[in-house]
Amino acid sequence: MDCRQAPSVSQFGDNSNLDLIPILKQAVSLKASDVIVTADAAPAFRVDGRLGMSKAPPLTAEQTKALLYGILNEHQLARFQ
């Protein structure tokens, strides 16, 4: 599995513009079954049962939170908090 072409954090811009789309597009191109986004780690992809880390820089806690909050609805957000 080659995750070297994963999007870099700089492609996301500041926290207000963070978007999962570049990460998800990479997952599709890799035929990944899972995407793992964790604070202080680069996005990771599970391909054919194997976990591979992208070469992107680690996401900060703030960036990870912004990604999560960008996809949760009000009910999910209330449960999360």
N, C-alpha and C positions, 0 to 999 in steps of 0.2 A: 504494500500500500504506500502510495506516495502522497503525503499531505503537504508537500512543500509549496504548493500554489495557493494555500489557504489565504484568505484576505487578511491584511494587516489591520491593526487597530487604527492606524492613521487613515484608513479608508472610511472609517466610521465618523470621523470628525469629533466634535465635542459631544458630551453626554446627551445633550438635547437632540442630537441627530443619530444616536445609535440605532442600528437597525439589524435585525437578524437575517435579512434577505441575502447579503453576501455570504454569510456563514451557511445558510440553507442551500444556496446555489452550489457552494463547494461540496456540501454533503450529497447533493443530487449527482454532481459530476463524478464523485467518488463511489457512488452507489452505496452510501453509508446507511446503515439501519438506525443509527443513533448519533446524536450530536450532544456532546457534553460541554457545558459552559459553566465554569467555576471561577470564583474570584481568585486572583493571583496565579492563574494558569492560562495558557493559550487554549483556544477551542480545540476539542478533540473529536475524532470521528471513529465510529466502530464500523469496520468493513470486513465482511466475511468472518465475523466473530472476533476479530483482532482490533484492539484499540490503538490508534495512532494519533500522536500529538501533531498539531500543525506547527509550522515554523513562524507563525504570527507571534508578536509579543504577548505577554500575559495581559489579561484584562484586569483592570483594577476592580476593587469592590464596588466602587461607584458605577463603573461601566457595566458590570454584571447586573447590578440592581436596576440600572436604566433599561437594559435589555429585557429583563424579566417584567418590569412594570409596564413596558411598552406592549406586552402581549396579554396581560391579565385584564379581565373585566372587573367591574366593581366588586362583585360577589367573591371572586377568586382573590382579589387584592385584600379584602377584609379578612378572609380566612388565613391568608399568608401572614398578615400583620398580627 
